[in-house]
Amino acid sequence: LESVEIDLMRQALDKSQGNKSKAARLLGLTRDTFLYRLKKYALEA
């Protein structure tokens, strides 16, 4: 399940050209939740 979430987050970041707020909105998450998960999975944007 984590790998699916990571893939979705990467796709959202690509579509939003690295804009974390837009990526969060694409996934229906708050910006804070999105940033928490970025940190949790050690993803770079």
C-alpha positions as CSV (number, residue, x, y, z in Angstrom):
1,L,0.0,0.0,0.0
2,E,2.9,2.4,0.8
3,S,4.3,1.9,-2.7
4,V,1.0,2.9,-4.3
5,E,0.8,6.0,-2.1
6,I,4.4,7.0,-2.9
7,D,3.7,6.5,-6.7
8,L,0.6,8.7,-6.4
9,M,2.5,11.4,-4.5
10,R,5.3,11.4,-7.1
11,Q,2.8,11.6,-10.0
12,A,1.0,14.5,-8.2
13,L,4.3,16.3,-7.7
14,D,5.2,15.8,-11.4
15,K,1.8,17.1,-12.6
16,S,2.0,20.2,-10.3
17,Q,5.6,20.8,-11.3
18,G,6.9,20.4,-7.8
19,N,4.2,22.6,-6.2
20,K,3.4,20.8,-3.0
21,S,0.1,22.7,-2.3
22,K,-1.2,21.8,-5.8
23,A,0.0,18.2,-5.4
24,A,-1.9,17.9,-2.1
25,R,-5.1,19.3,-3.7
26,L,-4.8,16.9,-6.6
27,L,-4.8,14.0,-4.0
28,G,-7.5,15.5,-1.9
29,L,-5.1,16.0,1.1
30,T,-4.4,19.1,3.2
31,R,-0.9,20.6,2.6
32,D,0.1,19.6,6.1
33,T,-0.9,16.0,5.6
34,F,0.9,15.9,2.2
35,L,4.1,17.4,3.8
36,Y,3.9,14.9,6.7
37,R,3.7,12.0,4.2
38,L,6.6,13.4,2.1
39,K,8.7,13.5,5.2
40,K,7.5,10.0,6.3
41,Y,8.5,8.5,3.0
42,A,11.7,10.7,2.6
43,L,10.5,12.0,-0.8
44,E,12.1,15.0,-2.3
45,A,10.2,17.6,-4.3
